[in-house]
Every structure is written in structure tokens, then in C-alpha cells.
Amino acid sequence: MEKERWVYFDPVMNKFMKKIEATIQSSKVNILIGELNGVAKGFTITEGKGRGSGKRQNIRSGRGTISKTAEFNKVSIISTIVDDSIVEKVCKIIEESIFSGEEEDGIIAISNIESVLNIGTKKKNSEAL
């Protein structure tokens, strides 16, 4: 019996699917959520700590007499899977809503998705989004 092979090109909908992950400062999540509503059908937010090319926060301790640099920044990763046709639109929304001109604004990563299965509805690929 041949195993079913899912591919990131959905022949039924004639579309490719992409995963967009934006790593941004946690303080800007609410701004981005407001802009993404209605454009991306769904997204996941993961909160965490990260260290990249941006500046890290200075933390005061010892009644404000001692200052040290935080080891990590508070970041959020917003992940969404979208049809290829709206990738540029979603990325532009992220870029314009988060941009401040600082190096620590964040990054956007885009990757191909081979398959999607909605567990509850059993729909596959674009229909599962």
C-alpha cells in the first residue's frame, strides 16, 4: 500500500502555503494582533526570552544604585500559516505595524509548508486554514 504524500502545493486550490514567523518585542504584540485580525485566519503567539542583534535592557537593582544589562530580551513569536497569495500582504502589515527604525524591531521568517491537517474537521491544506 502506497503511503499518501502531502505536498505544500495544494492542487485542489492551486495554491502554495507558507508559514510566517515574526519575532518581535513583547510590548508590541497587541499592536500587531489588531492589525492581523481579519487578514490571517489564525495565529499563535509564543512568549519567551531571546538574544539577537538588538540592544538589551538595562536593569537597576540595589535600590537603583546598581545597573546591569539583561541577559535576554522579552520577545514574542507570532506564527501563522497562510496561502502564498497573501504572504507579502501579511509581511507588509507586520513590518509597518512594528517598525520603529531600531535594530531590535524584530525579524520575519518565511518557510514552505508541506501539508496542513485540521484534526477536528479532517480538512487538508488550504481548506484546513
Residue frames relative to the residue before (quaternion, step in Angstrom):
aa qw qx qy qz dx dy dz
M 1.0000 0.0000 0.0000 0.0000 0.00 0.00 0.00
E 0.3636 -0.7502 0.5150 0.1993 3.55 -0.79 1.03
K 0.4296 -0.6999 0.5159 0.2436 3.55 -0.94 0.96
E 0.4845 -0.6623 0.4894 0.2951 3.58 -0.97 0.90
R 0.1744 -0.7850 0.5898 0.0744 3.57 -0.90 0.95
W 0.1785 -0.7709 0.6044 0.0919 3.55 -0.71 1.10
V 0.1139 -0.7879 0.6017 0.0649 3.54 -1.04 0.73
Y 0.5972 -0.6005 0.3912 0.3602 3.56 -1.17 0.50
F 0.6129 0.4703 -0.3703 0.5157 3.61 1.24 -0.09
D 0.2250 -0.7816 0.5715 0.1084 3.56 -0.67 1.11
P 0.2865 -0.8048 0.4906 0.1720 3.62 -0.18 1.23
V 0.5989 0.5646 -0.3671 0.4333 3.60 1.11 -0.56
M 0.7744 0.3106 -0.1572 0.5283 3.57 0.84 -0.98
N 0.3322 -0.7687 0.4785 0.2643 3.59 1.35 -0.16
K 0.5647 0.5894 -0.3744 0.4398 3.58 0.99 0.87
F 0.3545 -0.6642 0.6073 0.2537 3.50 -1.34 0.44
M 0.2561 -0.7444 0.5918 0.1736 3.58 -1.25 0.40
K 0.1059 -0.7876 0.6061 0.0328 3.54 -1.11 0.77
K 0.2860 -0.7044 0.6172 0.2027 3.53 -1.26 0.53
I 0.1323 -0.7739 0.6171 0.0518 3.54 -0.85 1.03
E 0.0240 -0.7796 0.6257 -0.0102 3.56 -0.85 1.02
A 0.0766 -0.7855 0.6140 0.0111 3.54 -0.71 1.12
T 0.1539 -0.7601 0.6271 0.0726 3.56 -0.75 1.09
I 0.0771 0.8155 -0.5588 0.1290 3.56 -0.46 1.26
Q 0.6365 -0.4802 0.4139 0.4393 3.56 -1.31 0.11
S 0.5552 -0.6404 0.4217 0.3222 3.58 -0.93 0.89
S 0.6227 0.5712 -0.3414 0.4116 3.59 1.08 -0.63
K 0.7119 0.4532 -0.2557 0.4717 3.62 1.22 -0.33
V 0.3722 0.7631 -0.4659 0.2491 3.59 1.28 0.07
N 0.6821 0.5050 -0.3074 0.4304 3.61 0.79 -0.95
I 0.5982 0.5485 -0.3547 0.4643 3.59 1.09 -0.66
L 0.7009 0.4777 -0.2674 0.4573 3.56 0.85 -1.00
I 0.6243 0.5454 -0.3456 0.4398 3.59 0.94 -0.81
G 0.6506 0.5280 -0.3118 0.4480 3.57 0.94 -0.87
E 0.6937 0.4746 -0.2697 0.4700 3.57 1.03 -0.80
L 0.6936 0.4911 -0.2777 0.4479 3.61 1.05 -0.74
N 0.5243 0.6391 -0.4206 0.3738 3.60 1.13 -0.50
G 0.7966 0.2676 -0.2221 0.4945 3.54 -0.86 1.00
V 0.6909 0.4246 -0.2836 0.5117 3.60 1.19 -0.37
A 0.7429 0.2367 -0.1371 0.6110 3.57 0.81 -1.04
K 0.4851 -0.6958 0.4459 0.2861 3.60 -0.82 0.98
G 0.7884 -0.1027 0.0807 0.6011 3.57 1.15 -0.57
F 0.0214 -0.7912 0.6110 0.0123 3.53 -1.22 0.40
T 0.2954 -0.7278 0.5944 0.1727 3.52 -1.31 0.40
I 0.1806 -0.7680 0.6071 0.0955 3.56 -1.03 0.84
T 0.0697 -0.7754 0.6275 0.0080 3.54 -0.84 1.07
E 0.2228 -0.7781 0.5772 0.1080 3.57 -0.72 1.10
G 0.1914 0.7993 -0.5548 0.1292 3.56 -1.00 0.71
K 0.5082 -0.5890 0.5179 0.3559 3.48 -1.34 -0.40
G 0.0351 0.8139 -0.5787 0.0367 3.56 -1.04 0.72
R 0.1530 -0.7536 0.6294 0.1118 3.49 -1.29 0.34
G 0.0857 0.7921 -0.5955 0.1030 3.54 -0.68 1.13
S 0.7910 -0.3182 0.2324 0.4680 3.52 -1.14 -0.66
G 0.5784 0.6131 -0.3703 0.3905 3.61 1.22 -0.30
K 0.6171 -0.5424 0.4214 0.3839 3.53 -1.32 0.35
R 0.3250 -0.7166 0.5794 0.2126 3.55 -1.15 0.64
Q 0.6272 -0.5830 0.3995 0.3273 3.50 -1.26 0.61
N 0.3440 -0.6773 0.6019 0.2461 3.56 -1.22 0.58
I 0.1548 -0.7898 0.5911 0.0529 3.56 -0.88 1.00
R 0.2507 -0.7531 0.5908 0.1449 3.56 -0.94 0.92
S 0.0362 0.7766 -0.6281 0.0329 3.53 -1.07 0.78
G 0.7396 0.3959 -0.2854 0.4634 3.56 -1.26 0.03
R 0.6772 -0.5039 0.2670 0.4650 3.57 0.88 1.04
G 0.7052 -0.4955 0.2547 0.4385 3.53 1.08 0.77
T 0.5594 0.6293 -0.3853 0.3776 3.59 1.24 0.06
I 0.7334 0.3342 -0.2031 0.5560 3.59 1.20 -0.44
S 0.0900 -0.7866 0.6102 0.0276 3.57 -0.96 0.89
K 0.0565 0.7863 -0.6138 0.0414 3.56 -0.91 0.88
T 0.4969 -0.6472 0.4936 0.3010 3.55 -1.25 0.45
A 0.4985 -0.6571 0.4803 0.2985 3.55 -0.92 0.96
E 0.5061 -0.6551 0.4687 0.3083 3.55 -1.06 0.74
F 0.8005 0.1068 -0.0270 0.5891 3.58 1.09 -0.76
N 0.3905 -0.6610 0.5781 0.2764 3.56 -1.33 0.32
K 0.4523 -0.6296 0.5440 0.3211 3.56 -1.23 0.44
V 0.0156 0.8153 -0.5749 0.0678 3.55 -0.61 1.18
S 0.1893 -0.7318 0.6379 0.1474 3.52 -1.35 0.31
I 0.2012 -0.7474 0.6216 0.1209 3.52 -1.12 0.76
I 0.1342 -0.7725 0.6187 0.0504 3.54 -0.69 1.14
S 0.0677 -0.8089 0.5839 -0.0143 3.58 -0.63 1.18
T 0.0967 0.7750 -0.6215 0.0609 3.54 -1.04 0.80
I 0.2510 -0.7256 0.6171 0.1722 3.56 -1.21 0.55
V 0.0186 0.8157 -0.5732 0.0761 3.55 -0.71 1.10
D 0.5867 -0.5220 0.4694 0.4036 3.53 -1.33 0.23
D 0.6308 -0.5692 0.3863 0.3591 3.54 -1.11 0.74
S 0.6203 0.5966 -0.3366 0.3820 3.58 1.06 -0.71
I 0.7692 0.3301 -0.1993 0.5095 3.64 1.15 -0.44
V 0.3302 0.7691 -0.4925 0.2384 3.60 1.25 0.19
E 0.6882 0.4782 -0.2953 0.4588 3.59 0.79 -0.97
K 0.6323 0.5373 -0.3283 0.4513 3.59 1.00 -0.80
V 0.6737 0.4867 -0.2911 0.4739 3.59 0.89 -0.95
C 0.6597 0.5033 -0.3100 0.4641 3.61 0.92 -0.87
K 0.6413 0.5162 -0.3251 0.4655 3.60 1.00 -0.77
I 0.6241 0.5263 -0.3344 0.4708 3.61 1.03 -0.76
I 0.6520 0.5031 -0.3121 0.4737 3.58 0.92 -0.90
E 0.6754 0.5132 -0.2932 0.4410 3.56 0.81 -1.03
E 0.7270 0.4483 -0.2571 0.4521 3.59 0.78 -0.99
S 0.6985 0.4704 -0.2922 0.4532 3.61 1.00 -0.69
I 0.7255 0.4257 -0.2319 0.4886 3.61 1.16 -0.56
F 0.5533 0.6717 -0.3786 0.3151 3.59 1.09 -0.67
S 0.0324 0.7711 -0.6352 0.0305 3.53 -1.00 0.97
G 0.5408 -0.6262 0.3914 0.4027 3.56 1.31 -0.18
E 0.5876 0.5668 -0.3667 0.4460 3.58 1.28 -0.01
E 0.6082 -0.5823 0.4061 0.3551 3.55 -1.17 0.65
E 0.7020 0.4790 -0.2701 0.4526 3.59 1.08 -0.65
D 0.3059 0.7609 -0.5148 0.2498 3.62 1.18 0.41
G 0.5890 -0.5850 0.3668 0.4199 3.60 1.03 -0.67
I 0.3600 -0.7034 0.5635 0.2411 3.52 -1.35 -0.24
I 0.2239 -0.7259 0.6306 0.1592 3.54 -1.32 0.41
A 0.0687 -0.7808 0.6207 0.0187 3.57 -0.88 1.00
I 0.1266 -0.7858 0.6041 0.0390 3.56 -0.97 0.92
S 0.0333 0.8041 -0.5923 0.0393 3.57 -0.89 0.92
N 0.5545 -0.6026 0.4636 0.3385 3.56 -1.25 0.50
I 0.2275 -0.7461 0.6098 0.1401 3.54 -1.13 0.69
E 0.3681 -0.7494 0.5102 0.2061 3.57 -0.75 1.04
S 0.8047 -0.1332 0.1148 0.5671 3.57 0.91 -0.81
V 0.1352 -0.7478 0.6440 0.0884 3.50 -1.31 0.46
L 0.0228 -0.7761 0.6302 0.0083 3.55 -1.03 0.81
N 0.2615 -0.7236 0.6173 0.1644 3.56 -0.78 1.03
I 0.4009 -0.7638 0.4539 0.2236 3.57 -0.36 1.24
G 0.6987 0.4976 -0.2769 0.4331 3.59 0.91 -0.89
T 0.7829 0.3215 -0.1683 0.5054 3.59 0.93 -0.87
K 0.3559 -0.7488 0.4679 0.3061 3.58 1.29 -0.35
K 0.4120 0.6908 -0.4893 0.3370 3.61 1.22 0.35
K 0.2524 -0.7848 0.5540 0.1160 3.54 -1.11 0.76
N 0.8664 0.1660 -0.1316 0.4522 3.49 -1.39 0.53
S 0.8568 -0.0574 0.0224 0.5120 3.62 -0.90 -0.83
E 0.6337 0.5384 -0.3333 0.4445 3.57 1.05 -0.67
A 0.6386 0.5396 -0.3206 0.4453 3.59 1.17 -0.53
L 0.5873 0.5757 -0.3747 0.4281 3.57 1.20 -0.41
